Amino acid sequence: MSKNQTADPASGTVNFTPYSAIGTNLDDVSKRRREHDPTPLNLQVCWYVTPELAATLDPVILDRTSVDAQPIYGRLLTFDLETLTQLRDRLPDRIQSQIPVSWQLPADLWGYAFFACPLPPVTTFSADQYARGDRMVLNGDGMLYRLGFEDGRAILKTRMMKTPCYYADLAAQLVPKFDKIGYRFLDGGMVRHSLLLGTRNQMNTAFVATKEHLLATFDAARPHIIDPDSLELLEPIGAASNWQGLAPKQPAWLTQVFQPYSNPAHPVCDHLQCTDAPAGEFITANYSAGLSLLSAIDRFRRWYKGKLGRDGVILKNPWGAFTSLVRYRFDSKTFEKWRLVLPNGEPVIIQQAIHQMALTEDYIIVGDIAFKIELSQIFAPFLFGGIRKYSVKIGYWLSLVFLQLIQPIPYANLYLVKRSDLDRPISPGEEPTITAVKIILPREVSHFVTDYRNPNGKITLMSAHNGGWDVTEWIGEYDESVNLDCEKTPPLTKGIEAIAGVNNGLPSVPPQKCLRKEFRGFQPSPVDLNSVARYTIDANTGAVLEAHFLSDIGDNPSKCNTWSVSVNTHRNLNRDSQLETGEKITSLYWMGWGFTWETIPKRIYRAYRDRDNRVISIEGLPQSDMPATLLRIDTERMEIADSFEFPIGYLARSPQFIPSQEPLPDGKDPATHGYIVCVIMSDAEPDNPHTIAKDEIWVFHADDFKNKPIYRLSHPNINLGLTIHSTWIPKIEFGKYSEAERQAMRKQTLDRDFNPVVQAKIFPHTKTLFSEVVYPHYIKQTTEAELIDLWK
């Protein structure tokens, strides 16, 4: 076991997931929430050596350098400049010949990578878990990391995404006069909500780079333009009046100040077809799946009648549902909307969530994919928090009945829109609508991408299928291990399960590991093998003409696998950047987070055990851990062309392709001419649940993972969080916005979107909260450290 891996004392096995990945004690939270001005990262150079060569090395080398590897590959030696200087004479000639002349990053590694990350609240109302709700790891204040490659150095700058509701939430946590029941924001799974103020816009998910702007995105709020230099929020896309919220419009005095606006975290932008909008445009959606999902009564009715289906809930005409396509042009600030309808005139109803969109030269694709937010979970801390506090058993029963897992629909609905229809003239008095062609993919979808060209109306789409895996679920308070030897279920609990209709069937051979209950809030591992696919789709009819699937269980020497296939990256196409000319994605990089029983609760196992569209049988789940992987998929042959398997105990996040600045050599594939960077989380000390986080950024050659990471970047004073998505831009116009201009843009947003609602409120605390906290500090973008000192 390497010195950076942690062990489970009870089982004697290496922990798959590092403690630092959850990091919810106040010291961890404080370190991760700290904002950093541009800071050069420490550079470590890496070499892999075979087991045979490692056996011949001086023991001092193995003791002084980090040694982490999958056994088949040998040992990973990592040197900083000081260690290399001291040990250089003891290294074999093969390694000495590869030592760089200067201790710098290569000149062709350039530009700026951005990573988005959710962080836990700064503090809690009390030590009582019930007071703060039930948080899962994707719910949290947004932190933005900017990784710049400048003059051979990697320089990191970090800033919190300080929206108006950020300041209201902070005040409710730290200022006694605002710490009131109606104002507190409580965590309900994926969402943080206040009964009087509304829903948090945490701006913690992803980015989109338009021709002249960089936008931060979040699934439940308006995208915001950010300044890549200062990393401050500038202004949202469109006025609040342009967007339709989840609830019907109400008088201002009844309207919650912070309204959620459902839209994809991955809108689309075309850098080619913006001739009439020099500053660019982008296309997104504004939708609601309907408020019927809120009904706990409906949950009880379906449980009572035994109709709580295991394959998702399909609501044909939920109350309040709508789906609109949006186009925004930056020059004129024009905000256009069209309602989506099917060819028969019926409205397009989203059953789950539009987490992602895609774009080709002639079409826009809107994805209704497996990213379901259940409103009953959002309000659970307000409805059941007190009951769960004083009666664990009743709380358990309430969770089983009213918060029982509703699985994603076992297929994906995509909707195809002709781009030319956005420019069709609209007659006076006519409601703007666009007809969408429906596409049905046979499995659940997490993320997808498309080629830009669509010859003869044929669209090439590549996706990840996340069967047996709900990324919006988390390890909860009442969850138990699949292995019954890990804990004994009390008879009363068994009785509650029997009354609630829970089926207790568990695997015939129990897993070797127990559920890590300290990982409350963490995403579970999948209970089925995931896969990637390539589809050819007829744009005229929506028919799937060809489908090619690829999956790997990991029963190979390298343990290469497709477990927990999650996020992807690739070299930008011509639609994505004015620097690029490519029109097809020939190499697609997917990251998989592996498989472990450490994060599979019994509740999740039961839910997916008998699912009809499984890739492998439930008894075929691995007994041992399967490592996280970075895969390069050859999309023409649909095969794994290259892979890297991360050591057990290392959690990899947010891969990002960075093109090389060097000219393309003869015979080299432009799709692999560059680097992959990703965030790595691990623990610095073994066997210690209070270990110091060892967060890094690893750099790979995009064309050769067998050389493994070539650089590791870190800083002892910087702790990274559990990042989600990323992007890359080639340059930044430093000083584009003065401080006065940035503040004026934020003031305009407050005056236009928030002040009319606040002034109509009948509760004086609301007006005081905004006049004393939100207005001045949002405009100034006061740092968290300054506010903590101010409010002590």
Salt bridges, closest charged atoms under 4 A:
GLU35 OE2 - LYS162 NZ 2.66
ASP37 OD1 - ARG159 NH2 2.49
ASP58 OD2 - ARG90 NH1 3.31
ASP68 OD2 - ARG712 NH1 3.69
ASP128 OD2 - LYS389 NZ 3.20
ASP134 OD2 - ARG388 NH2 3.86
ASP134 OD1 - ARG520 NH2 3.38
ASP141 OD2 - ARG33 NH2 2.92
ASP141 OD1 - ARG200 NH1 2.81
ASP169 OD2 - ARG192 NE 2.59
ASP169 OD2 - ARG200 NH1 2.79
ASP179 OD1 - ARG184 NE 2.58
ASP187 OD1 - ARG192 NH1 3.08
ASP219 OD1 - HIS355 ND1 2.92
GLU232 OE1 - ARG742 NE 2.77
GLU232 OE1 - ARG746 NH1 2.97
GLU235 OE2 - LYS333 NZ 3.42
ASP270 OD2 - ARG419 NH1 2.72
ASP276 OD2 - ARG329 NH2 3.09
GLU281 OE1 - ARG329 NE 2.77
ASP298 OD1 - ARG301 NH2 2.32
ASP298 OD2 - ARG302 NE 2.95
ASP311 OD1 - ARG611 NH1 3.14
GLU336 OE1 - ARG327 NE 2.84
GLU361 OE1 - ARG453 NH1 2.57
GLU374 OE1 - ARG299 NH2 2.51
ASP423 OD1 - ARG327 NH1 3.08
GLU430 OE2 - ARG424 NH1 3.58
GLU444 OE2 - ARG611 NH2 2.67
GLU473 OE1 - ARG603 NH1 2.86
GLU477 OE1 - ARG388 NH2 3.23
GLU477 OE1 - ARG520 NH2 3.90
ASP479 OD1 - ARG603 NE 2.86
GLU480 OE1 - LYS602 NZ 2.63
GLU487 OE1 - LYS517 NZ 2.76
GLU497 OE1 - ARG606 NH2 3.63
GLU518 OE2 - ARG516 NE 3.01
ASP528 OD1 - ARG614 NH2 3.69
GLU546 OE1 - HIS548 NE2 3.51
ASP576 OD1 - ARG575 NE 3.27
GLU580 OE1 - ARG571 NE 3.09
GLU583 OE2 - ARG453 NE 2.88
GLU598 OE2 - LYS513 NZ 2.79
GLU598 OE1 - ARG516 NH1 3.22
ASP610 OD2 - ARG609 NE 3.23
ASP612 OD1 - ARG310 NH2 3.25
ASP625 OD2 - LYS513 NZ 2.55
GLU636 OE2 - LYS584 NZ 3.18
GLU639 OE2 - ARG637 NH1 3.76
ASP642 OD1 - LYS706 NZ 3.07
ASP695 OD2 - ARG32 NH2 3.49
GLU696 OE2 - LYS694 NZ 3.60
GLU696 OE1 - ARG712 NH2 2.98
ASP703 OD2 - LYS668 NZ 2.44
ASP751 OD2 - LYS747 NZ 2.76
ASP753 OD2 - ARG222 NH1 2.82
ASP753 OD1 - ARG752 NE 2.89
GLU772 OE1 - LYS177 NZ 2.86
GLU784 OE1 - ARG33 NH2 2.59
ASP789 OD1 - LYS792 NZ 3.56
